[in-house]
């Protein structure tokens, strides 16, 4: 039983870091534009398809795998900039309901376009050979799982340092909190927003490129992660990178132990956590941070 608990905990941490990789861009774009992007999961899926188109079913090496993920991030980031320029910016100042409807329409457009380009086939994608091995640390873990945990931590540290230590991050936070005043003091608000949105979408593409291995690549890939990512953003505190990181870990662990202890009721504990936080601490665990 001890080994099962340790294995569930390890799987929970891996799942939590995978969810955070998806949630990072989602919480960043909310912090900047104050809108939930329903299409985020679809852009994550597009990133996975782009990476697969570059590497194929079996990436030849780790650098090539990382290169494909980087290209996916750039491509999806460019799509995000186009989305902001053509759609989201035009809806600034109107009721959030219209923006939510617009992002849902973008979701349908992305899913339809992906279906036209890549078809409906389900692809099996494997990690590079160097990551497709196991280590024995009392339980068996794959190097790919450790790699995902490391990527999640690296992305978290870079975002925390970038937003709270670098001058550009401080400017972004200023624009997010009071865009009118930021414009008054001479900041180029639209340019800062555009770059920030591009980064948030690029994070979705990067997550798709990194998480495409060891799972079935299909049109439903983005939706499978999106719900947990949304839950992490809400529980962590809207717009809080740190909150999304902690909440993603919490949901990853609860999902893993839920599968161990209540296999016939998947997701039950996570929904209970979500409801409890909304009722007891509706502002989230780490409120009012970008």
C-alpha positions, 0 to 999 in steps of 0.5 A: 500500500505504501508503494501505491501511495508513493506512486499516486503522489508521484503521478499527482505531481507529474499531472500537476506540472502538466496542468500548470504548463497549460494553465500558465498561459491561461492565467497570464492572459486573464491577468492582462486582458481580464477575460477567460480564453475558452480557446486556450485548449485548442491552441494547446492542441494546435501546438501539439499537432505542430510539434508532431508534424515536425518530429513525427511519431518518434522524435530522434533526439531530445534537442529535436524534441525541444526544437519542435516544442519551441517552433510550436510555441512561436507559431501559436504565439503568432496566432495569439497576436493575430487573434488579439489584433483581429478579435480581442482588441476590438472587443475591449471595453464591451461586456465580457459576455461578448468576449467569452462568446468570441473565444468560444467561436475561436475554439470552434474555428481552431478545432475545425481548421485542425480537423481540415489540416490534420484529419481525425486520425489519432496519433501515438507519439513517443518521447525521445529515446533518452526520456523513454526510460525508467528509473527506480527510486523505490517506485518506477518513474520515467525520465519523461515524467521527471522532465515534465516536472522540471519543465513546469518548475522552470516555467514557473520560476521564469514567469515569477522572476520575469513578472516580479523582477524584470522591468518589462514584467513590472510594466506589464503588471502596471498595464494589467492593473490600470491601463488608463493610468499606464497610458497617461504616464506614457507607456505603450499600452497596446504594444505591451498587451500585444507582447503579453498576449503573444507570450501567453499563447506561446505558453499554450503552444509550448505546453502542447509541444512538451506534453504531446508525448506518451499520450494519444494526439487527437482533436479532443486533447485540448479539452482534456486539459482545459477543465483542470487548467480552468479549475487551477486558475480559479482556485489559485486566484484569477491572474496569479501565476503562483496561485495557478502553480499551487492549485495545479499541484493540488488538483494533480494530487487529488486527481491521482489519489481519487483514481487510487481510492475512488476509481469508480468516481473520477474527478469527484474530489477535485470538484469538491475542492473547487466548490469548497474554495469558491464558497470559502475563499472565492478570491482564490488562494493567491488573489490579486497577482499577475 
